[in-house]
Amino acid sequence: MKKWMIPLALVFVLGACGNGEELPTEETKRPLPEAVETVYTSYQQALEIGDAEALAEVDYAGERTDIPATGAVARDLAPGDIYEGWVNEAGDVAYIVHEMEDGDGNELPNRLAKVAIKDGEDWKLVVTPAVLSADVIGEVGELLTGIEANEYGVNTEANARLADVPEDEAGPIYDRVNAQTDYVALEADNNVFLLLSETLTVPENQQVMVEYFEAYVKWYDEQEDGLREAAATEDPVEYLEVLEPLKQKLEQAIDGYDERLVDPSFG
């Protein structure tokens, strides 16, 4: 219970693939476009006050649902600062890792991530599950090649701070933080890109992941009533209990996709 990991519904399913033995590669770091930072600020503001209409304006999937907005308010959490970001050479796909904070402004142990896509003249964030094109998947894979997932997915200082909580006081705190961490089920699971990175540069794998995202969207739409019930559940223990069967159904929905991914080293 006190062990923190990247907040992924998929970590046990797809986590075996990716960059475990990759060596860092030379990269030319490009600053995030100001427009990406602006759309992220809009996302922060919308989520902090539970403004579903404002969230839909920056969400790549459009007006699918108000679940993330209502869920964030019930969990008493908000997006924090951008920790790291990358943008491709063409300047139309970016990847952001950001902090999450509790209602008192304390950073949480697990960071979340967002894919940002230039849609016409505007940038959008993948907030609710969306089917992404193979091209976008490949671009993000290129951006994250050589990245160590844990270095970016876990806030070690926040993790250490919670580990120092006296054991007799820790239970309710960890219940709350675990519930905040599992909030990712109410958004899209963009952290999966951190785990797979270079794996996603293989065209064959890009097509697998297109189908994976299709399955993820289908699960999300089919489970909307249950996700809405979870989003409205304020007690953290009850929230985790309501969310558990939904996460099990997600595991079933995405089962087998990891087995279809090929090693980017081609043996």
C-alpha positions in Angstrom: 0.0 0.0 0.0 2.9 2.3 0.7 4.7 1.5 -2.6 4.2 4.1 -5.2 4.1 3.4 -8.9 3.2 5.2 -12.1 -0.6 5.5 -11.9 -1.5 3.2 -14.7 -4.5 0.9 -15.1 -2.2 -0.9 -17.6 1.0 -1.2 -15.7 0.6 -4.9 -15.1 -0.6 -5.5 -18.6 1.7 -3.5 -20.9 4.5 -2.7 -18.4 6.7 -5.6 -19.5 7.3 -4.0 -22.9 9.2 -0.8 -23.5 12.4 0.7 -22.4 13.8 -1.4 -19.6 17.1 -1.9 -21.3 17.3 1.2 -23.5 20.2 3.5 -23.5 19.7 7.2 -23.5 19.9 8.7 -27.0 21.2 12.1 -28.1 18.3 14.5 -28.4 17.9 18.1 -29.4 15.7 19.5 -26.7 13.0 21.9 -28.0 11.1 24.1 -25.7 7.3 23.6 -25.4 5.4 26.0 -27.6 3.8 28.7 -25.6 0.4 27.6 -27.0 0.9 24.2 -25.4 1.6 25.8 -22.0 -1.5 28.0 -22.5 -3.8 25.0 -23.2 -2.4 23.2 -20.2 -3.2 26.2 -18.0 -6.7 26.1 -19.3 -6.9 22.4 -18.3 -5.6 23.2 -14.8 -8.2 25.9 -14.3 -11.1 23.8 -15.7 -10.2 20.8 -13.5 -9.6 22.8 -10.4 -13.2 24.2 -10.4 -14.9 21.3 -12.1 -15.8 23.2 -15.2 -16.7 20.4 -17.6 -17.6 22.8 -20.5 -14.2 24.5 -20.3 -12.5 21.1 -20.1 -14.3 19.9 -23.2 -12.9 22.9 -25.1 -9.3 21.7 -24.6 -10.0 17.9 -24.7 -8.9 16.2 -27.9 -11.9 13.8 -27.6 -14.3 16.7 -27.4 -17.5 16.7 -25.4 -17.5 13.1 -24.4 -18.3 13.4 -20.7 -17.9 15.6 -17.6 -16.5 12.7 -15.5 -12.9 14.0 -15.2 -14.1 17.4 -14.0 -16.5 16.1 -11.4 -14.1 13.4 -10.3 -11.3 15.8 -9.7 -13.5 18.0 -7.4 -14.7 14.9 -5.5 -11.1 13.8 -5.0 -10.1 17.3 -3.9 -7.1 17.4 -6.3 -5.9 19.6 -9.1 -3.1 19.6 -11.7 0.1 21.2 -10.6 3.1 22.5 -12.5 4.5 21.0 -15.7 7.5 18.9 -14.7 8.8 18.1 -18.2 7.7 18.4 -21.7 8.8 17.5 -25.2 7.7 18.6 -28.7 8.4 17.1 -32.1 10.4 18.7 -34.8 7.2 19.5 -36.8 5.8 21.3 -33.8 2.4 19.5 -33.9 2.7 16.8 -31.2 3.9 17.3 -27.7 4.1 15.2 -24.5 3.7 16.7 -21.0 4.4 15.2 -17.6 2.8 17.2 -14.8 2.4 17.2 -11.1 -0.9 16.5 -9.3 -1.7 18.3 -6.0 -4.1 17.7 -3.2 -6.5 20.4 -1.9 -3.8 21.9 0.3 -1.4 22.3 -2.6 0.9 19.4 -1.6 2.3 17.5 -4.6 1.3 13.8 -4.9 3.7 10.9 -5.3 2.5 10.1 -8.9 2.7 12.4 -11.8 0.3 12.3 -14.7 1.0 12.8 -18.4 -0.8 14.3 -21.4 -0.4 14.0 -25.1 -0.9 17.3 -26.8 -1.9 17.5 -30.4 -2.2 20.5 -32.7 -5.7 20.3 -34.2 -5.9 22.8 -37.0 -4.7 26.1 -35.4 -5.4 25.0 -31.9 -3.7 22.6 -29.5 -5.7 20.0 -27.6 -4.9 17.7 -24.7 -5.9 14.0 -24.6 -7.8 14.2 -21.3 -10.6 11.6 -21.9 -9.8 8.4 -23.8 -9.4 9.0 -27.6 -8.4 7.0 -30.6 -5.1 8.3 -31.7 -3.6 8.0 -35.1 -0.6 5.8 -35.8 1.4 8.9 -36.8 0.8 10.6 -33.4 1.6 7.4 -31.6 4.9 7.1 -33.5 5.8 10.8 -32.9 5.3 10.4 -29.1 7.4 7.2 -29.2 10.2 9.1 -30.9 10.0 11.9 -28.3 10.2 9.4 -25.4 12.9 7.1 -26.7 15.6 6.7 -24.1 13.4 8.1 -21.3 13.2 6.2 -18.0 9.6 6.0 -17.0 10.1 6.1 -13.2 12.3 9.2 -13.5 9.3 11.2 -14.8 6.3 9.3 -13.5 7.1 9.4 -9.8 7.7 12.4 -7.6 10.3 11.1 -5.3 10.2 14.0 -2.8 6.4 13.6 -2.3 6.8 9.8 -2.1 9.5 10.2 0.6 7.4 12.7 2.5 4.4 10.3 2.8 6.7 7.5 3.7 7.7 9.4 6.8 4.2 9.6 8.1 3.8 7.7 11.4 2.2 4.3 10.9 -0.7 5.0 13.2 -1.6 8.1 11.1 -0.8 6.7 7.7 -3.9 4.6 6.9 -6.4 7.4 6.1 -3.7 9.4 4.3 -2.8 6.5 2.1 -6.4 5.7 1.4 -6.9 9.3 0.2 -3.7 9.4 -1.9 -4.4 6.0 -3.5 -7.9 7.2 -4.4 -6.3 10.4 -5.9 -3.8 8.2 -7.8 -6.6 6.0 -9.2 -8.3 9.1 -10.5 -6.4 8.4 -13.7 -9.2 6.0 -14.6 -11.4 9.0 -15.0 -9.0 10.5 -17.5 -7.1 8.9 -20.4 -4.1 6.8 -19.5 -1.4 8.9 -21.3 1.3 7.5 -18.9 1.4 4.3 -21.0 3.5 6.2 -23.5 6.2 6.5 -20.8 6.3 2.8 -20.4 6.4 1.9 -24.1 8.4 4.8 -25.6 10.7 3.3 -28.3 8.3 0.3 -28.7 5.9 2.8 -30.3 8.3 3.8 -33.1 7.7 0.4 -34.8 4.9 0.8 -37.4 3.5 -2.6 -36.5 3.2 -1.6 -32.8 1.6 1.7 -33.7 -1.3 -0.2 -35.4 -1.6 -2.4 -32.3 -1.9 0.6 -30.1 -4.5 2.2 -32.4 -6.6 -0.8 -31.7 -5.7 -0.7 -28.0 -7.0 2.9 -27.8 -10.1 1.8 -29.6 -10.7 -0.8 -26.9 -10.0 1.7 -24.2 -12.5 4.2 -25.6 -15.1 1.4 -25.9 -14.6 0.4 -22.3 -14.9 4.0 -21.2 -18.1 4.6 -23.0 -19.7 1.3 -21.9 -18.7 1.9 -18.3 -19.7 5.6 -18.1 -22.5 5.1 -15.6 -20.1 3.2 -13.2 -17.4 5.8 -13.8 -19.8 8.6 -13.0 -20.8 6.9 -9.8 -17.2 6.6 -8.8 -16.5 10.2 -9.7 -19.3 11.3 -7.4 -18.1 9.1 -4.5 -16.3 11.4 -2.0 -15.1 8.8 0.6 -11.8 7.5 -0.7 -12.3 3.9 0.5 -15.7 3.7 -1.1 -14.3 5.3 -4.2 -11.7 2.6 -4.6 -14.3 -0.1 -4.0 -16.6 1.3 -6.7 -13.7 1.7 -9.1 -12.2 -1.8 -8.7 -14.7 -3.7 -10.8 -14.4 -1.1 -13.5 -10.6 -1.5 -13.6 -11.1 -5.3 -13.8 -13.3 -4.8 -16.9 -10.6 -2.5 -18.4 -8.0 -5.2 -17.9 -10.3 -7.6 -19.7 -10.9 -5.1 -22.5 -7.2 -4.6 -23.2 -6.1 -8.1 -22.6 -3.7 -9.5 -25.2 -2.5 -6.3 -26.8 0.9 -6.5 -25.0 1.5 -9.9 -26.6 1.1 -8.4 -30.1 3.9 -5.8 -29.6 7.2 -6.6 -31.1 10.6 -5.7 -29.7 11.9 -2.5 -31.3 15.4 -4.0 -31.5 14.0 -6.7 -33.9 15.8 -9.4 -31.9 
